[in-house]
Amino acid sequence: MDNQEQTAQHLKFLIAYSFWYEKFMYKFFGRLDKLAAFILMLVAICTVAGLCSAIISGFIITIVVFFQLTIKAGVKSQSAKALYREYEALYSHFDDYDIEVVKGNFLELEQKDNEEVDALAYPARLAALEMLGMTPANGYTEVSRNLSVYEKLILFFIGVKIEYAFSEKPKTQIISESLKLVKDNNAN
């Protein structure tokens, strides 16, 4: 693979990764916003029904409203939604444009990116690899770990299941096979 192809492949991966990451961020912050609204509604119902005291409900409402005002989950959700749609459009038209135009558009979008939720980074990477067909079934062996429990819980919270087929091979076997593939590619 020559340098131009490698650059195009790497850029395509970065766009796919950014697409999935922003899509996960959209769902995550959207669910946080809905959860806060649900908690406020439950506290209001409990207060009206007389199931809890006004002091306790006032304290809970204060905490939830403080959370909503500081985190701004609804605003971040809408921002991430707009970004993931722009990344999706860039990915779908990747082959239609010159590589320099795509790179310029990608850099512009990257400037608008939101703050990161670290637990969504690795799942987004796996989703991007799957989107590009870079799975163990197709001979790609770079991924060496499964999702952590924390990552699985966050994916469950946002309602996403990663369908990436993890390799059951030991890490040393994966590394040796990767080295063998590199040697075979260099020989050609």
C-alpha positions as CSV (number, residue, x, y, z in Angstrom):
1,M,0.0,0.0,0.0
2,D,1.5,3.3,-1.0
3,N,1.5,6.5,1.2
4,Q,-1.5,8.0,-0.6
5,E,-3.7,4.9,0.1
6,Q,-2.5,4.7,3.7
7,T,-3.4,8.4,4.3
8,A,-6.9,7.9,2.7
9,Q,-7.5,4.7,4.7
10,H,-6.4,6.4,7.9
11,L,-8.6,9.5,7.2
12,K,-11.5,7.2,6.4
13,F,-11.0,5.5,9.8
14,L,-10.8,8.8,11.6
15,I,-14.0,10.0,10.0
16,A,-15.8,6.7,10.9
17,Y,-14.5,6.9,14.4
18,S,-15.6,10.5,14.8
19,F,-19.0,9.6,13.4
20,W,-19.6,6.8,15.9
21,Y,-18.1,8.7,18.8
22,E,-20.4,11.7,18.2
23,K,-23.4,9.4,17.7
24,F,-22.7,7.7,21.1
25,M,-22.2,11.2,22.7
26,Y,-25.6,12.3,21.3
27,K,-27.3,9.2,22.7
28,F,-25.4,9.5,26.1
29,F,-26.2,13.1,26.7
30,G,-29.7,12.7,25.4
31,R,-30.4,9.9,27.9
32,L,-28.8,11.9,30.7
33,D,-31.1,14.8,30.0
34,K,-34.2,12.6,29.9
35,L,-33.1,10.9,33.1
36,A,-32.9,14.2,34.9
37,A,-36.3,15.2,33.6
38,F,-37.7,11.9,34.7
39,I,-36.3,12.3,38.2
40,L,-37.8,15.8,38.5
41,M,-41.2,14.4,37.4
42,L,-41.0,11.6,40.0
43,V,-40.1,14.0,42.8
44,A,-42.9,16.3,41.8
45,I,-45.4,13.4,41.8
46,C,-44.1,12.2,45.2
47,T,-44.4,15.7,46.6
48,V,-48.0,16.2,45.4
49,A,-49.0,12.8,46.6
50,G,-47.5,13.5,50.0
51,L,-45.1,10.5,49.8
52,C,-42.0,12.6,50.8
53,S,-41.5,15.8,52.7
54,A,-41.0,19.2,51.0
55,I,-37.5,19.5,52.4
56,I,-36.3,16.2,50.8
57,S,-38.0,16.9,47.5
58,G,-36.6,20.4,47.5
59,F,-33.1,19.0,48.1
60,I,-33.4,16.5,45.3
61,I,-34.8,19.1,42.9
62,T,-31.9,21.4,43.8
63,I,-29.3,18.7,43.0
64,V,-31.0,17.7,39.7
65,V,-31.4,21.3,38.5
66,F,-27.8,22.1,39.5
67,F,-26.8,19.0,37.4
68,Q,-28.8,20.2,34.5
69,L,-27.4,23.7,34.6
70,T,-23.8,22.7,34.9
71,I,-23.7,19.6,32.6
72,K,-26.1,21.1,30.0
73,A,-26.8,17.6,28.7
74,G,-29.5,18.7,26.3
75,V,-27.3,21.3,24.6
76,K,-24.4,18.8,24.3
77,S,-26.8,16.2,22.9
78,Q,-28.0,18.4,20.1
79,S,-24.5,19.6,19.3
80,A,-23.3,16.0,19.1
81,K,-26.3,15.1,16.9
82,A,-25.4,17.9,14.4
83,L,-21.8,16.8,14.4
84,Y,-22.5,13.1,13.8
85,R,-24.7,14.0,10.9
86,E,-22.0,16.1,9.3
87,Y,-19.4,13.2,9.9
88,E,-21.9,10.8,8.3
89,A,-22.3,13.0,5.2
90,L,-18.5,13.4,4.9
91,Y,-18.1,9.6,5.2
92,S,-20.8,8.9,2.6
93,H,-19.2,11.3,0.1
94,F,-15.6,10.2,0.9
95,D,-15.0,8.7,-2.5
96,D,-16.6,11.6,-4.3
97,Y,-14.1,14.3,-3.2
98,D,-10.4,14.7,-3.5
99,I,-8.4,13.6,-0.4
100,E,-7.3,17.2,0.4
101,V,-10.9,18.5,0.3
102,V,-12.0,15.7,2.7
103,K,-9.0,16.4,4.9
104,G,-9.9,20.1,5.1
105,N,-13.6,19.3,5.8
106,F,-12.5,16.8,8.5
107,L,-10.3,19.4,10.2
108,E,-13.1,21.9,10.2
109,L,-15.4,19.4,11.9
110,E,-12.7,18.4,14.4
111,Q,-12.6,22.0,15.6
112,K,-16.3,21.8,16.6
113,D,-15.9,18.5,18.6
114,N,-17.4,18.3,22.1
115,E,-15.6,17.3,25.2
116,E,-15.0,13.6,25.5
117,V,-16.4,10.9,27.6
118,D,-13.5,8.4,27.8
119,A,-15.7,5.3,28.2
120,L,-17.2,5.9,24.8
121,A,-13.8,6.1,23.0
122,Y,-13.0,2.4,22.7
123,P,-16.6,1.3,21.8
124,A,-16.5,4.0,19.0
125,R,-13.2,2.6,17.8
126,L,-14.7,-0.9,17.6
127,A,-17.8,0.4,15.8
128,A,-15.6,2.2,13.3
129,L,-13.5,-0.9,12.7
130,E,-16.6,-2.9,12.2
131,M,-18.0,-0.3,9.8
132,L,-14.9,-0.5,7.7
133,G,-14.9,-4.3,7.7
134,M,-11.7,-4.5,9.8
135,T,-12.8,-7.5,11.9
136,P,-11.1,-10.8,12.9
137,A,-13.3,-12.6,10.4
138,N,-11.6,-10.5,7.7
139,G,-8.1,-11.1,9.0
140,Y,-7.7,-7.9,11.1
141,T,-6.1,-8.8,14.4
142,E,-5.1,-5.5,16.0
143,V,-7.9,-5.4,18.6
144,S,-6.7,-7.3,21.7
145,R,-9.2,-6.6,24.5
146,N,-12.9,-6.9,25.1
147,L,-15.1,-4.1,26.4
148,S,-14.7,-3.4,30.1
149,V,-17.7,-3.7,32.4
150,Y,-17.9,0.1,32.7
151,E,-18.0,0.5,28.8
152,K,-20.6,-2.2,28.6
153,L,-22.8,-0.4,31.2
154,I,-22.5,2.9,29.4
155,L,-23.4,1.2,26.1
156,F,-26.4,-0.4,27.8
157,F,-27.4,3.0,29.2
158,I,-27.4,4.5,25.7
159,G,-29.1,1.5,24.1
160,V,-26.3,0.3,21.8
161,K,-24.8,-3.1,21.4
162,I,-21.4,-3.4,19.7
163,E,-21.5,-6.4,17.3
164,Y,-17.7,-6.6,16.9
165,A,-16.6,-10.2,16.9
166,F,-13.7,-10.4,19.3
167,S,-10.9,-12.9,18.6
168,E,-10.6,-15.7,21.1
169,K,-6.9,-16.1,20.4
170,P,-4.3,-15.3,23.1
171,K,-2.6,-11.9,22.8
172,T,0.8,-13.4,21.9
173,Q,-0.7,-15.3,19.0
174,I,-2.5,-12.2,17.7
175,I,0.8,-10.2,17.8
176,S,2.7,-13.0,16.0
177,E,0.0,-13.2,13.3
178,S,0.1,-9.4,12.9
179,L,3.9,-9.5,12.5
180,K,3.5,-12.3,9.9
181,L,1.0,-10.2,7.9
182,V,3.4,-7.2,8.0
183,K,6.3,-9.4,6.8
184,D,4.1,-10.9,4.0
185,N,3.0,-7.4,2.9
186,N,6.6,-6.1,2.9
187,A,7.8,-9.1,0.8
188,N,5.3,-8.2,-1.9
